């Protein structure tokens, strides 16, 4: 029973709970950003680049082998560089969104006040007075 209680205390600490929330939020933000890139940004890029769609861009290394009936015997081997471009755009947007979140979070935190410069302590003052009296 003691181990179960320790595990419960471990799971319920703020750091573990905050980490779990962060992982879930990151997954959700990733999905939103991927949708944003694929459904909003890339159509604009395609429009201004003459209808080009990056998702379908590839460099074919080996053509697909098709039999007489039209059935694919061996699929093509291709480098899908367009999909990689979409991933790079996702990374840039996620980085920007995370930057904005951290910037907004930092604004909500109270600024740390610098402690007042330490002057002479009461002890030091009493020692100085004692020396003066002894003279």
N, C-alpha and C positions, 0 to 999 in steps of 0.2 A: 504493500500500500504506500510506503514511503516513496518508492521510485515514481509511482503514478502522480503523487502530489508534487514531486520535484519537476516532473515533466509538465504538469499543468502550470506551475509557476514559471517555467522556462517559456512556454508557449504564450503565456499571458503577459510577458514583459513587453514594454512599449516598443523595443527595438524589433522584435520578431513580428509583432502585429503591423508596425509601420512598414517593415520590409515586405510583408505579404501584400499590403495595400499598394505599395509602390510597384510590385511586380504585376499585379492585376491592372493597375492604371497604365503601366507601360504597354501591356498587351492591347488594351483598349485604344490608347493613343496611336499605337502602331497600325491598328486596323483602320482607324479614322484617317490617318495620314496616307496609307496605301490607297484607300478609296479616293481621297482628295487628289492624289497624284494621278491615278489611273482615270478618274472620271472628270476631273476639272482641268488640271494642269496640262496633261498630255494632249487632250483635244485642242487646247490653245496652241501648244507647240506644233502639233500637226497642222493646224490651220495656217499658221504663219510660216511653216516650212513646206507649203504646197501639198498638204494632205498626207504627209509622211506620218506613219504610226511606228514609233520606236519598238513597241512590244513585239512586232512581227519581224524586226530586222535581225538577220543572221548571216553568218558566213558558213556556207555548206562545205564540209570537208569531204564527205562521201555521199553521193546521191542515193536515194532510196532505190532498192531493187524490187521491181514489180514483175509478177509472172504474167502469163498470157491472159489469164482471167481478170487481171487488174488488181489482184490481191497483193498487198505489200509483203514481200518475203523478208527483206531486211530494211528496217527504217533508216532514214537518213541520219547522218552524223553531222551535227552543225554546232557552231559556236553561236549562242543566242546573245549577241552583244547588245541588242536593243532592250532586252529584259534587264540586263545589267545596268544600262543607262537609267532605266526607271528606278532601279534599286538605289543608285547613287542619288537621284533626285529625292527619293524617300528619305535617305540618310540626311541630306542637307535640310529638308523641311523638319524632320524630327529634331535635329540638332537646334534649329532655330526656335521651335516650339518649346523645347526644354530650356533653352536660354531665356526665353520670355517668362516661363514659369518660375525659374530660379530668381530672375530679376524682380518679379512681382513679389515673390516670397521674401526676398531680402529687404524690400521696402516696408514690409509689415513688421519686421523685427525691430525692437527698440534699439537705438544706437547705444553702444556700450560707453558709459561715461568713464572718463579717465579719473582715477583717484587724485585728490588734491595732492600737490607736492608735499612730501613729509617735511615738516619743520622740526625744530629741536623738540625732543620729547620732554615730558614733565620731569622725568628723571634727570635729564641733562641740565635742565634749568635749575633744579634743586641743587645739583652738584656745583654749578657755577655760583649760586647764591652762597652755599657753604664755604667755597673757596674764598669768596669776597669777604665773608664775615671773619674767616680765620686770619686774613691779612689785617 
